[in-house]
Amino acid sequence: MAPFRRLLAVAGLAGLVLAGLVQAGPAAAAEWTLAADVVQRIEVDSNFKLDDTSEGVLYGSTSTIDLRLAARTKRTRWNLAAGTQLSAFGGAGDDTGLDGADPRVNGGVFHQGKRFTADATFRFSRTSVAFTQFGGEDFDTITDENATRTRLDLRGGVTFNLDPLNRLSLSASGTLERFSNEDGSSNEDGSELEPSNSYGTTVSWEHDRTKRTSTDLSLELRRFTVDDAENFESLTLIATGGLDTQLTPRLTFGFDAGFNVANIKRDPPGRDDTPVGFNGGLRLDGQLAADTQFSLVANQGFEPSSLGELQTRSRVELSIGHSINSRARLSLSASYSRQVSADTSNDTDNSQLFVLSPSYTIDLTPDWQVRVGYTFRLRDEDAGLTTSNNFVVSINRSFDLLR
């Protein structure tokens, strides 16, 4: 229960920060909105789970329903969203764990003070592992396991405007992940998917050197624990410095660089490790033409994964968007990622992933949208190469229930 208490402490701290900093005053009338989104997705995939040996093509239907409630006053904004994803798959491929209903809830609050801003967010989700690795927040972690992941994310922070050129930020965050089989039983024994907890705090300083250029320094301390037979735990210190600048009216550039130092402990005693690594990032955003934008992102660093270990992840992604007219858009994204164990005593679960995804989107009306897309995935690991071809058509309908 200790990890839950720590996360509750993070949530309590975020709440106290917001409650203590929001100044009492005459109540302002809040503007409320209530909206709904309904998405119907039909897809065909040659190897949805990127298994070493695909059993065949899968056909799937996914319906997503979300309700979004929001309110705002002159200085404060709140939002709360709840929804579920209903999935049904069939075909010759492995559809284990893909059928069912996966709920999710998220929300947050943001407050603008006279010389500070404060915010707090939470997110709860229950999702098939196959869905998370196909396009969710754990996209780079590829596993052959069939399980359902339950995840809770909490974050809170405050930024102080020290003067017109300098800002100081403090934040805390935590994540809990648990896994279960289709029948609801624990997925711990004999599985590479282990229950894990991650929490930490960050201090950062940002300075505006000119109207177009700013520099920043940050220091993060994060603890990662895994409830496995080895009682794996790591304490990581991440120090980073960076720069953001607008090179031209159409081009912005940013980079950051630093180092990671981790202290890894596991049972039995005597298997400790202290890896040191480089972390860095590069961002380039711009307009190729009035109707065409691009974004290039590259980064590397220590990150915990659902495989229950600390990994060094490297990723490069290029995305291009083109507006055909006011209603239709084309997009293309390509990414390459590589993950290796940060623990020098463990050389397993190393893999590479390449993804290419073009799509076409058209707004039939202000409330109706249709998207047609294709995604190619290539996975390279010790067992060999695996590929996947995914074709999808989705229809999105938005409703304004209260405005």
Backbone torsions as a table, in degrees:
resi	resn	phi	psi	omega
1	MET	NA	-12.5	-177.6
2	ALA	-57.6	-44.2	179.0
3	PRO	-59.9	-37.9	179.5
4	PHE	-65.8	-38.9	178.8
5	ARG	-64.2	-38.2	179.5
6	ARG	-65.6	-42.0	179.7
7	LEU	-67.9	-36.5	174.7
8	LEU	-63.2	-35.4	177.1
9	ALA	-65.1	-39.8	176.8
10	VAL	-61.2	-46.1	-179.8
11	ALA	-64.0	-41.2	178.9
12	GLY	-64.0	-40.9	178.3
13	LEU	-61.4	-44.6	179.0
14	ALA	-60.9	-42.4	179.7
15	GLY	-65.2	-40.8	179.3
16	LEU	-65.7	-39.7	178.2
17	VAL	-58.9	-47.3	-178.7
18	LEU	-67.0	-45.3	-177.7
19	ALA	-65.0	-37.8	-178.1
20	GLY	-75.2	-27.6	-175.9
21	LEU	-91.0	-25.6	178.9
22	VAL	-70.6	118.0	-175.6
23	GLN	-77.6	139.0	178.2
24	ALA	-70.7	145.0	-180.0
25	GLY	-173.8	-177.3	178.8
26	PRO	-58.7	133.6	-178.7
27	ALA	-65.9	130.1	178.2
28	ALA	-99.2	141.8	179.9
29	ALA	-66.4	129.0	-178.6
30	ALA	-87.3	144.5	173.9
31	GLU	-95.6	119.7	-175.5
32	TRP	-106.1	142.8	173.5
33	THR	-135.8	145.6	175.9
34	LEU	-135.2	123.7	-176.9
35	ALA	-135.1	161.2	178.7
36	ALA	-135.7	146.0	175.3
37	ASP	-126.3	132.9	175.6
38	VAL	-124.7	123.7	-178.3
39	VAL	-124.0	128.2	174.1
40	GLN	-112.6	123.7	-175.1
41	ARG	-122.9	127.8	175.6
42	ILE	-118.0	129.4	-176.2
43	GLU	-143.2	158.3	175.0
44	VAL	-131.2	130.4	-177.3
45	ASP	-135.9	133.9	-178.5
46	SER	-78.1	-21.5	-178.8
47	ASN	-161.2	71.1	-169.5
48	PHE	-55.8	-43.1	-175.7
49	LYS	-91.0	5.8	-178.3
50	LEU	51.7	43.8	177.8
51	ASP	-68.7	155.0	178.0
52	ASP	-60.3	-37.7	178.3
53	THR	-127.5	102.0	-177.7
54	SER	-72.2	136.8	179.1
55	GLU	-85.9	-10.7	178.9
56	GLY	145.7	-172.9	-175.4
57	VAL	-79.2	142.4	174.5
58	LEU	-111.7	142.4	174.3
59	TYR	-116.6	134.2	-175.5
60	GLY	-140.0	151.7	174.2
61	SER	-129.2	126.5	-178.8
62	THR	-128.2	122.6	177.3
63	SER	-110.9	129.0	-179.4
64	THR	-121.0	129.8	178.9
65	ILE	-125.0	124.6	-179.2
66	ASP	-131.9	138.0	171.8
67	LEU	-112.5	133.6	-177.8
68	ARG	-124.9	117.8	177.9
69	LEU	-110.0	131.1	-178.3
70	ALA	-141.2	150.7	176.8
71	ALA	-145.4	151.9	179.9
72	ARG	-150.4	145.7	170.1
73	THR	-119.6	-166.5	-177.4
74	LYS	-62.5	-35.3	-175.1
75	ARG	-119.2	-10.5	-170.9
76	THR	-130.1	142.2	176.1
77	ARG	-128.5	139.0	174.0
78	TRP	-124.4	151.8	172.3
79	ASN	-151.6	146.5	178.3
80	LEU	-144.4	129.4	-179.6
81	ALA	-132.2	139.9	178.3
82	ALA	-141.0	142.5	-179.5
83	GLY	-166.9	-177.8	178.3
84	THR	-148.4	154.2	177.7
85	GLN	-117.1	119.7	-179.4
86	LEU	-105.2	121.4	-172.8
87	SER	-126.1	143.9	174.4
88	ALA	-143.1	124.1	-178.2
89	PHE	-127.2	153.0	177.6
90	GLY	-157.2	176.6	-178.1
91	GLY	120.9	-169.8	-176.8
92	ALA	-79.2	-19.0	-177.7
93	GLY	-76.0	176.7	-179.6
94	ASP	-81.2	110.5	179.7
95	ASP	-106.5	19.3	179.8
96	THR	-60.2	126.5	175.9
97	GLY	80.7	2.9	-176.8
98	LEU	-94.0	-23.1	180.0
99	ASP	-86.1	142.2	175.4
100	GLY	138.8	-170.6	-179.3
101	ALA	-117.1	126.5	-178.9
102	ASP	-117.8	110.0	-178.9
103	PRO	-83.8	161.5	175.6
104	ARG	-155.5	146.3	179.0
105	VAL	-141.5	136.3	175.8
106	ASN	-149.0	156.7	-180.0
107	GLY	-166.5	174.0	-179.4
108	GLY	-172.4	168.6	176.7
109	VAL	-140.3	141.9	179.4
110	PHE	-134.2	133.7	-180.0
111	HIS	-129.8	133.4	177.6
112	GLN	-106.0	109.5	176.3
113	GLY	-92.2	-174.9	-179.5
114	LYS	-68.0	-39.3	-179.0
115	ARG	-132.6	24.6	-179.8
116	PHE	-158.2	162.3	168.1
117	THR	-129.7	146.1	179.3
118	ALA	-137.5	145.1	-180.0
119	ASP	-150.1	156.2	175.8
120	ALA	-147.7	139.8	-179.1
121	THR	-138.4	156.8	171.3
122	PHE	-143.0	156.4	177.4
123	ARG	-150.8	128.2	175.5
124	PHE	-121.3	134.8	179.6
125	SER	-148.2	150.9	175.0
126	ARG	-130.8	114.2	-169.4
127	THR	-143.6	146.0	172.4
128	SER	-62.8	139.5	179.6
129	VAL	-57.6	-36.0	179.3
130	ALA	-61.6	-36.8	178.5
131	PHE	-70.3	-39.2	-178.3
132	THR	-64.6	-40.0	-177.1
133	GLN	-79.2	-18.2	-179.9
134	PHE	-79.5	-30.7	-178.7
135	GLY	-170.4	21.7	-178.7
136	GLY	-101.8	-159.0	-175.2
137	GLU	-73.4	-13.7	177.2
138	ASP	-110.5	41.4	-169.6
139	PHE	-57.2	-35.0	-173.6
140	ASP	-86.0	-6.8	179.5
141	THR	-92.5	107.1	-178.0
142	ILE	-102.1	127.3	179.9
143	THR	-143.2	150.6	178.3
144	ASP	-89.2	1.3	-176.8
145	GLU	-69.8	145.9	173.1
146	ASN	-107.4	111.0	-177.3
147	ALA	-163.0	169.4	174.6
148	THR	-108.9	132.6	-179.6
149	ARG	-103.3	130.5	172.2
150	THR	-110.8	126.6	-172.6
151	ARG	-135.3	139.6	175.5
152	LEU	-127.3	125.7	178.2
153	ASP	-119.4	133.7	177.1
154	LEU	-130.5	142.5	178.0
155	ARG	-152.6	144.1	174.5
156	GLY	-148.3	146.4	-178.6
157	GLY	-162.9	164.6	177.7
158	VAL	-143.1	140.3	178.3
159	THR	-121.5	126.2	-179.6
160	PHE	-103.2	132.3	173.4
161	ASN	-87.0	96.7	-176.4
162	LEU	-66.5	-40.3	174.8
163	ASP	-160.3	-179.0	-176.6
164	PRO	-59.3	-18.0	-175.6
165	LEU	-112.1	-10.5	-172.4
166	ASN	-129.6	139.5	178.6
167	ARG	-134.4	141.1	178.2
168	LEU	-121.0	128.7	-176.9
169	SER	-121.4	139.4	174.6
170	LEU	-127.5	134.3	-180.0
171	SER	-149.1	156.7	175.9
172	ALA	-137.9	146.6	-178.4
173	SER	-150.2	160.4	178.3
174	GLY	-155.1	151.6	-179.7
175	THR	-139.8	134.5	172.5
176	LEU	-118.6	135.5	175.6
177	GLU	-129.3	134.7	175.5
178	ARG	-134.7	154.1	-177.3
179	PHE	-130.8	145.6	179.0
180	SER	-145.4	156.6	177.5
181	ASN	-79.9	177.8	-178.4
182	GLU	-59.4	-34.5	-177.7
183	ASP	-83.3	3.8	178.6
184	GLY	91.0	-4.6	-179.6
185	SER	-75.4	160.9	-179.2
186	SER	-63.2	144.8	-179.8
187	ASN	-108.6	34.6	-173.6
188	GLU	-89.2	-46.3	-173.0
189	ASP	-70.4	123.5	176.2
190	GLY	71.8	13.0	-178.0
191	SER	-111.9	148.2	175.1
192	GLU	-83.4	-7.1	177.0
193	LEU	-93.6	108.6	-173.6
194	GLU	-114.0	146.4	174.7
195	PRO	-59.0	135.3	-176.4
196	SER	-140.9	157.2	178.2
197	ASN	-135.5	136.6	178.9
198	SER	-138.2	130.0	178.2
199	TYR	-153.1	151.7	-177.9
200	GLY	-172.6	-176.3	-178.7
201	THR	-140.3	151.4	-177.0
202	THR	-134.7	138.8	173.1
203	VAL	-121.4	129.0	-179.3
204	SER	-140.7	152.4	179.0
205	TRP	-129.8	135.7	-179.6
206	GLU	-127.8	136.4	-176.6
207	HIS	-130.2	128.3	176.2
208	ASP	-86.3	110.2	179.7
209	ARG	-78.7	-41.6	174.6
210	THR	-140.6	-177.0	177.7
211	LYS	-65.8	-21.5	-176.3
212	ARG	-111.5	-7.8	-173.3
213	THR	-131.7	135.4	176.0
214	SER	-137.3	152.0	176.4
215	THR	-122.1	157.3	-179.9
216	ASP	-148.7	153.9	174.5
217	LEU	-132.1	140.4	179.4
218	SER	-142.5	151.5	178.1
219	LEU	-135.3	122.7	-177.5
220	GLU	-124.8	137.5	175.5
221	LEU	-122.3	122.2	-174.6
222	ARG	-135.5	135.0	177.7
223	ARG	-110.0	135.8	-178.3
224	PHE	-130.7	123.6	-179.7
225	THR	-126.9	149.3	179.6
226	VAL	-127.6	129.8	179.7
227	ASP	-86.2	67.6	178.9
228	ASP	-118.5	-175.0	-176.7
229	ALA	-65.1	-24.0	-178.2
230	GLU	-91.0	-7.8	-175.1
231	ASN	51.7	49.2	-177.5
232	PHE	-62.2	135.2	172.4
233	GLU	-150.8	148.6	179.8
234	SER	-141.1	146.6	174.1
235	LEU	-122.5	117.0	-172.5
236	THR	-116.7	131.6	173.2
237	LEU	-105.9	125.9	-177.1
238	ILE	-122.6	116.7	178.3
239	ALA	-114.4	130.0	-173.8
240	THR	-142.3	143.0	171.3
241	GLY	-128.6	146.0	-176.5
242	GLY	-151.5	174.4	-179.3
243	LEU	-144.7	138.9	173.9
244	ASP	-127.9	135.0	-178.6
245	THR	-149.6	149.3	174.6
246	GLN	-98.3	104.7	-174.9
247	LEU	-70.3	-43.2	177.8
248	THR	-142.0	171.4	177.2
249	PRO	-57.8	-19.7	-177.8
250	ARG	-111.7	1.9	-173.4
251	LEU	-140.7	125.4	174.9
252	THR	-119.8	147.2	-175.5
253	PHE	-136.4	141.6	176.9
254	GLY	-149.8	148.8	175.6
255	PHE	-150.0	157.4	172.5
256	ASP	-145.2	152.6	-178.2
257	ALA	-150.8	151.2	179.7
258	GLY	-179.6	-155.5	-178.2
259	PHE	-141.1	157.2	175.2
260	ASN	-119.0	138.1	172.1
261	VAL	-129.6	123.5	-177.5
262	ALA	-121.3	142.9	173.4
263	ASN	-112.5	109.0	-175.6
264	ILE	-104.1	131.5	176.9
265	LYS	-127.7	146.6	178.0
266	ARG	-158.2	159.8	175.0
267	ASP	-90.9	149.7	-5.4
268	PRO	-72.9	162.7	-179.5
269	PRO	-54.8	152.9	-179.7
270	GLY	98.1	1.3	-179.1
271	ARG	-111.9	25.5	-179.8
272	ASP	-71.9	159.0	179.4
273	ASP	-149.5	152.8	178.8
274	THR	-133.6	76.9	179.3
275	PRO	-73.9	146.5	175.7
276	VAL	-122.1	132.7	-177.6
277	GLY	-140.1	171.6	179.0
278	PHE	-101.0	136.7	171.1
279	ASN	-123.1	144.0	-178.5
280	GLY	-166.9	165.8	179.1
281	GLY	-154.2	156.7	-179.5
282	LEU	-140.8	133.4	178.8
283	ARG	-134.5	133.5	178.2
284	LEU	-138.8	115.7	-179.5
285	ASP	-123.8	139.2	180.0
286	GLY	-169.4	179.6	178.1
287	GLN	-114.3	121.3	174.4
288	LEU	-77.4	-29.9	176.0
289	ALA	-155.7	177.9	-177.5
290	ALA	-61.0	-28.6	-177.6
291	ASP	-112.7	13.4	-177.5
292	THR	-135.5	125.2	179.1
293	GLN	-120.2	156.8	176.0
294	PHE	-142.0	158.9	177.5
295	SER	-146.0	131.3	177.6
296	LEU	-122.5	125.5	-177.9
297	VAL	-131.3	133.9	174.7
298	ALA	-138.8	138.0	179.0
299	ASN	-154.9	160.6	177.4
300	GLN	-151.3	143.9	178.2
301	GLY	175.6	174.5	175.1
302	PHE	-79.9	131.4	176.6
303	GLU	-145.5	140.7	173.9
304	PRO	-75.6	151.5	-179.1
305	SER	-129.1	168.5	178.3
306	SER	-69.9	-8.9	176.5
307	LEU	-81.2	2.2	175.0
308	GLY	76.5	38.3	177.6
309	GLU	-151.9	164.9	175.2
310	LEU	-90.6	126.7	-175.3
311	GLN	-121.3	152.2	167.8
312	THR	-94.6	114.9	-177.6
313	ARG	-111.8	132.8	175.4
314	SER	-121.3	137.7	-175.8
315	ARG	-148.5	138.9	174.3
316	VAL	-130.5	130.3	-179.1
317	GLU	-139.5	134.8	176.2
318	LEU	-121.8	129.6	177.3
319	SER	-130.9	140.0	-179.6
320	ILE	-130.7	132.8	177.1
321	GLY	-125.2	137.1	-178.5
322	HIS	-132.3	126.8	177.4
323	SER	-91.2	113.9	179.1
324	ILE	-71.5	-45.5	174.0
325	ASN	-155.7	-164.7	-176.6
326	SER	-68.9	-13.5	-176.1
327	ARG	-114.1	-25.4	-171.7
328	ALA	-117.6	143.9	-178.1
329	ARG	-140.7	146.3	172.1
330	LEU	-114.7	144.3	176.8
331	SER	-142.1	152.5	178.4
332	LEU	-143.6	130.0	176.7
333	SER	-132.7	143.7	177.2
334	ALA	-139.9	135.8	-178.6
335	SER	-142.5	149.3	173.8
336	TYR	-130.5	131.6	179.1
337	SER	-135.3	149.9	-180.0
338	ARG	-138.1	134.2	179.3
339	GLN	-132.0	132.2	176.7
340	VAL	-135.3	155.2	-179.8
341	SER	-67.9	131.5	175.6
342	ALA	-73.8	-17.4	178.5
343	ASP	-79.9	114.5	-176.2
344	THR	-65.7	-15.7	179.3
345	SER	-90.1	0.6	-177.0
346	ASN	-131.5	113.6	-178.9
347	ASP	-112.1	23.6	179.3
348	THR	-96.1	170.5	176.5
349	ASP	59.9	30.7	174.7
350	ASN	-89.7	136.0	-178.1
351	SER	-156.9	165.5	175.2
352	GLN	-130.2	150.2	-177.6
353	LEU	-142.6	130.1	175.3
354	PHE	-118.6	133.1	-178.0
355	VAL	-132.0	132.8	175.9
356	LEU	-128.1	128.3	-172.7
357	SER	-145.5	102.0	169.7
358	PRO	-93.3	153.7	178.6
359	SER	-154.4	159.4	177.3
360	TYR	-129.4	130.3	-178.0
361	THR	-127.8	136.5	178.2
362	ILE	-135.7	137.3	175.4
363	ASP	-91.2	106.1	179.4
364	LEU	-68.3	-41.5	174.3
365	THR	-142.7	175.9	176.5
366	PRO	-59.0	-21.3	-176.8
367	ASP	-108.6	-14.6	-177.3
368	TRP	-113.2	133.3	-179.3
369	GLN	-137.8	139.9	178.8
370	VAL	-123.8	135.2	178.5
371	ARG	-129.1	134.9	175.2
372	VAL	-121.4	127.5	-175.5
373	GLY	-144.8	163.9	177.1
374	TYR	-138.0	139.4	178.1
375	THR	-132.6	126.8	174.5
376	PHE	-109.6	130.6	178.5
377	ARG	-125.3	137.1	176.8
378	LEU	-127.7	120.2	-178.7
379	ARG	-113.1	132.3	179.6
380	ASP	-124.7	119.7	176.9
381	GLU	-144.4	-173.3	-176.2
382	ASP	-58.0	-34.1	-177.3
383	ALA	-75.2	-13.5	179.4
384	GLY	125.5	-167.2	-177.4
385	LEU	-93.0	138.9	171.1
386	THR	-133.4	146.8	-178.7
387	THR	-130.9	161.2	178.3
388	SER	-147.1	140.5	174.0
389	ASN	-122.1	122.3	-176.0
390	ASN	-122.8	128.3	175.9
391	PHE	-116.9	134.2	-174.8
392	VAL	-141.1	144.1	170.7
393	VAL	-128.5	127.3	-179.6
394	SER	-130.7	146.2	177.2
395	ILE	-122.3	128.6	-177.6
396	ASN	-118.9	129.6	177.3
397	ARG	-123.4	125.3	-180.0
398	SER	-108.6	141.7	179.5
399	PHE	-126.8	135.7	170.0
400	ASP	-100.9	104.4	-177.1
401	LEU	-86.8	-29.5	-179.9
402	LEU	-149.2	127.3	179.5
403	ARG	-151.2	NA	NA
